[in-house]
Amino acid sequence: SDLHDFDADPLAEQFPRDEDFPTWPPEIYGTLRAATEKFVVTAARQHGLLSSAFRLGHVVGLRDQHETSALYTTVEEAVRTRRITSIAGSYVIAAEDVAEILAGAIGDEATRGRVYNTFDRWFDHGDIAPWISAKLGEDVTVERPPTTGPTHPIVGERIRARATFTTDAALRALTDALVDRCVTER
């Protein structure tokens, strides 16, 4: 699995995992993001730049190539077998919400030098089973334990104070589009 084990880092027992929580990336990509975050915050503090960092959760929305969606594998399995056995979950946020949040931060002095954990909620991919069932007109079952997220959840109170979320609507629209795509491909 390529899911990040949030509880494997050496700081796992320190919480809350808020925006001040230091990141401990397990790979080069995450390390680059963490270094860039530090650069942005330092630039704001030392040079007065109006910059901030947004730690994005899994951004969900329709893509031209549906099979690149993280939900595609789960939907494809459900359409093919009427079961969900794959274990997947992540912190999610709708693409539209990300766009609104980032646009709202432009020129906003209150964001200077701040870090934002930018997500709506934890999402278990098995939560889409009722939507797929409704779309197919047949029961789809989840045949595995729920994914509950990390032992010490990530906190996103700063972003909650700035945003409202449309993630569930985006997830439903994505699921419906992926079901249509998978049914067509069969």
C-alpha positions, 0 to 999 in steps of 0.5 A, a space after each residue: 500500500 502507498 498509504 502513509 503511516 501517520 503513526 510511524 514517525 518519531 513524533 507520533 506521541 506528540 499531539 495535537 497534530 495542529 498547524 504547529 506540529 512539525 512534519 516528518 516526511 517519509 519520502 523525498 516529495 514530502 521532504 521537499 514540501 516540508 522544506 518549502 513550507 519552512 521557507 514560506 514561513 521564514 520569508 513571511 517573518 524575516 522579509 515581511 512577505 505576504 506568504 502562508 503555507 497550506 498542507 492540503 489533504 487529498 483534493 477530490 474532484 472530477 478529472 478528465 482521466 477518471 482512472 487517475 482518481 484515488 476513488 477509481 480502484 474502489 469504485 471499479 471493484 464495487 461495480 465489478 464485484 458489488 463488494 468493497 474489500 480494498 482498504 483506503 482512507 484519507 483526509 479529504 477536501 473538495 477541489 472547489 473548496 481549495 480554490 476558494 480558500 487559496 483565492 481568499 488568502 491572497 492579500 489577506 494579512 491574517 494569513 501572513 506566515 501561518 500554516 494551515 492544515 487544509 482538509 475537511 475530514 477523514 474519509 473512508 473509501 468504504 463510505 461510498 458504498 451506499 452511493 454506488 448501491 443507489 446508482 447501480 440499484 443493487 447492494 454493495 457491501 463493505 467487507 473489511 473493517 473501517 479505516 479510522 485514520 491515524 491514532 493521533 488525528 490531524 487538527 484543522 481548526 485554523 482552516 475551519 475558522 476560514 472556510 466552509 466545505 462542500 466535500 461530501 457533494 464533491 465526493 458524491 459527484 465523483 463517485 457517480 461519474 466513476 460508476 458511470 465510467 466503470 459501467 460503460 467500460 464493462 
